[in-house]
Amino acid sequence: MRGNSFAFRPILEIKNLSVVYNHRTLGRVYALSNVSLDVRPGEALGIAGESGSGKSTLLKSILRLFNPGETAAVSGEILYLGRDVMKMEKDALLALRRGGIYMIFQHPYSAFNPVIKIGRQLDETIRLHGSRREAPELLEACGLDGRIPDLFPHNLSGGQLQRLQFAMALAAGARILLADEPTTSLDAVSQFEIIELIKTLLEKESLTLLFVSHDLSLIKYLTDRAVIFYGGTLIEDSPCPDLFKHPLHPYTDALIKCIPQPDRDPGIIPGDPPDLSNPPVGCPFFPRCSKSCDICLGSVPLMRTSHKVRCFNAGPYTEF
């Protein structure tokens, strides 16, 4: 945690968000179901879960980054500084995407125009947002040297381009960063450097972060709080120290046991993730859970306070 920022009202509030995709062969896919969470200024929130659990859909929803016809239904509220993103007109939504909330994409090569030099792209961003910060300062803040502006995107490594995405975010005056697995496509050294850059920017720039990753070790190291998704449902929400010492949901416990450790073999979660075109009744983890019982087939609310969990049989299992 950084400073006293957590005492303030949420900068982002998500209330009962549900997203249903249109799929060419599967039909309706229920990607998110009644997701609610708050994010406070200066907080670093980790978002974890298996592929297809709804993590990236959550980030896309915050900025309404859906292609025409991609969704069959989207409902709920997404409040940024009290304004509902779901009700924003086109101009307000474009302003939000260009400034207040900035998306850091998984594949950095797709974030830049390949035929325009980096310097021009960065200068256009500075000019568009009326930023008082100059390109050399932004590049230095993100660990890039002065030769970068004269190069094209294809002249740079993935790690350099990922750093440039953060420079663009600073140029845009972003208050919230949505980072969708920003280290996945990088080598181990570049991954470490990007994580350290994020930590530095969070401290120096007073940014708020939503960080999606499959790597729970990164979430434990980088974020203050983590939410765990399974089958489009938010199943656990806790400060990171408590989550990793005392996971309450059987899925979270099993997921943490899958992290490689020197003194044990990584765990395996038997079975397959749910088919979200035909989602299971009740707890989505029910078919794979060793602690399941008939009560799990009913509606399961988020319970407890600071460490929330959607499980009737919740209890501490593992320390990590």
N, C-alpha and C positions, 0 to 999 in steps of 0.2 A: 504494500500500500504506500501511496505517495502523499505526504502531507495530510491535510484535513478535508480533501476534496470529497470524501465519501459522506460527509455530513450534509451535502447539498442535495437538492431534489434531482431526480434522474434527468440526464440529458437525452436519453432515449428510453421510451416506454413501448413495449410490444404487448398487445392485449388480445388474447384469443385469436391469434393468427392461424388461419387454415389456408392451404394452397392445394388445389387439385389440378394436375396437368392433363392435357390432351395428348394421348400417345397413339401413334398410327396403328399399332397392332394390339396394344393392351387396353386401349380405351382410356377410362378415367383412372389416374394414378394419384392416390391420396398422399402427397409428399409431406405435408405438415398438418397436424391436427391440434387445434386449440392451444397454441404455444403462447405463453405469457412470461415475460421477464423484463426487468429494469436494468439499465446501465447508468452508472453515475459518472459525473465528470472526473477525468483522470484515472478511471478504472481500466484495468487490463483484463478482459474477459476471454477465457479460453473456451472453445467449442469443439467437442470431440464426439466420436461415434463411428460406426462402420460406414463404408461406402453406401450411399443411398439412404442414409438415416435422416437427411433433411438439412445438413449443415450449410451447404452452399445455397440451397433454396432460401434459407433464412436470410443470408446476406443479399441475395438478389431481390428479395422482397423489400428489404429496407430502402433500396433505391428504385424499386419497380423496374428491374432490368429484364423483363420478360419480353420475348418476341411476340408479335401479333399472332393470336391464335394458339400460343403455347399453353395457356392456362384455360381450364374450363371454369374455374371459380377461385376467387381470392376474397377472403373475408377477414374481418378483425380491424384493429387499429394499430398504427405505427406512429407514435408521437415523437417528433424531434423538436425539442425546446417548446413542447406544448402544441405544436402544429401537426395535424394528421397528414402524413405523407400520402396515405391512400386517397385523400380528397384534394390533393394539390393539382392545380391547373398546370398546363404544359410549361409555361415560363418559370413558375415557382419550382417545379420539379427539376428543370434544367439547371436552375441556379443552385439547387441543393446538390446535384450531382457534380457541379463544377467547383463547389466550395466547401460547404459545411461538412459533408460526408464524402470521403474519397475511398475508392476501391483500389486495392492493390491486388492485381491478378496473379494467378498461379504461374502462367507462362509469360514472362516479361516481354518476349519478342512480339507478342500480339498487341502490346500496349503502345507501340510507337509506329509512326509512319515510316516505312522502310526506305523511302526515297527522299526524305528531308533530313538535313543534318540536325544533330542533337541540339546545338546551340539555338537554332531557329525555333525548334519545338518548345524548348524551355522558355525562350524570350516571349513567344506567343502566349504561353500560359501566364507568365508574369504580367504581360500587358492586359490580357483578358480579365484578370482578377484585380487589376490595379494594385498589385503587390508593391510594397516599398522595399522589398528585398531584391538584391541583385543576383544574377546567375552565379558569379564566383562564390558568393557567400553560401548559396544553397548547395552548390556542388561540394564545397569544403565541409559543410555540415553533414553531408552524406558520404564522406570519405572518397571523393572523386577529384581528380586533378584537372588542371586548366586546359589540357589537350582535348578533353571530351567534347566540347562544343563543335570542334571542327570535324568530328567523325560522324559516320552514319551508324544506325543501329546494328547493322551486320558486322561492323568493325569491333563491337564490344562483346564481352562475355555475358553469360546469363546473370552472374553476380553483379556486374557493373550496371546492367539494365535494370535489375531489381532495385539497386541503389537509386537509380534515376527515377524510378516510380515514386520513391519516397521524397526525392527532391521536388518532383512535380506536385506532390501532395502539400509540401511546405509552401510552394509558390502559390498554390490555390487557396492557402489559408485554411486548410482543413482542420476541423475540431475533432472529428471521429475518423479513424482509419478502419476499414474493413479489409482484413488481410486473409485471403482465401488460399491457404496452404502455400505461402510465399516462398518456402524453402524446398518444396518437393522436387523441382526440376534442377536443383543445384547440387554440386559436389559437396562433400562433407565440410571442406574448409570454407567454402562460400556460405554454406548453411550457418555455420558458427558465426561468421562475420555479419550476416544479415540479422541474426538474432541479437547480437551485441549492438548493432546499429539501432534496432527497434527499441531496445532497453534504453539506449542513450537518448533517442528522440522523445520517448515517453517522459523522461525526466526533464530534459531541457526545453521541450516545446509544449509541455502540459497537454499532451494529446490523450484521447480516449481510444482504446483499442478493442476490436473484436477479432480474435485470432482463431481461425479454423485450422486444425491439424489432426492428422492421424497419429502423430507422435505425442503420446502422453508425457514423455520426458520433457519435451519442449514446453508443453503447457504448464507443467509443474515448475519449470525454471523461469518462465517468462511472465506468467499471468498471476493475478491476485485471486481470481475466482474462476471456477469452471462449471460449465453446464454440459451434461451428457445427453446425447440424443440416441434414440433407438426407434426404428420404424416410424419416423416422422413425429415422434412424441418426445417431449422434454421429460426425462425420467429422474434426473438428479441435478441439483443446483447448490453449490457449496463453495465456501472459501477453500482455496487449494490445499493449504496444510491439513485441514480437516478431511477433505475428500480423499487424499492419498493415504492418510493414516487410518481413516475409518470409513471406507466406502459403505454406503448403506444399501444400495440396490444390488441385487445379485449380478446384474449385467455389468455394472461398474466394477464390482469386485473381480469378475471374470476377465474384464478388459485389462485391468491393472495387472493381473497375474500373467497376461500375455507379454508384458514388458520383459525383455531378456535381462536376467540377473546372473552374476557370476556363480552364485551358489545353488542355482536351480534351473531346470529346463523351462522354457516359456510354456505357458498354459495354452490350451485349445478350447474354444467354445464350440461344443457339438451342435450340429444342425445348421440351418441356413437362415439368413435374415428373412423377415416376412415379405410376402408378395403384396406390395402396396396397391396393386390393382384389385386385390381382394383381401383387405386388411383383417387381421384376426379380431375377434371380440375381446373386450377387456384389455388386460395388459398385453402389449405386443410381444413381450419376451416370454409369455406363458409357455409356448411350445418347446422352448429350449431351457427352461428354468428348472433346476433340481428342487426348488423350494415351492413350486406352484401348487395351488389347491383350488377348490371350486370358487372361493371368494374372488380369485384373480380374474374370473371370467366376467365380473361386473365392472362398473365404472370405478377407476382408481384415481383419486385426486392427488395433487401434490400436498404432502403433509409435512409437518414440523415448521420451524421458522427460519433460522439462519442457515441451517443445512436441510434443504427441502428434498424430499424423495417421493416418488410415485410408486409405493410398494407397501402392501399390508404386512409383509414378512421382513421388513427392513431391519438390518442389524449389522454391527461391525464385523468384518471378516478378516481383512488383510491389512498389514502395515507395509508401506512402500517407502 
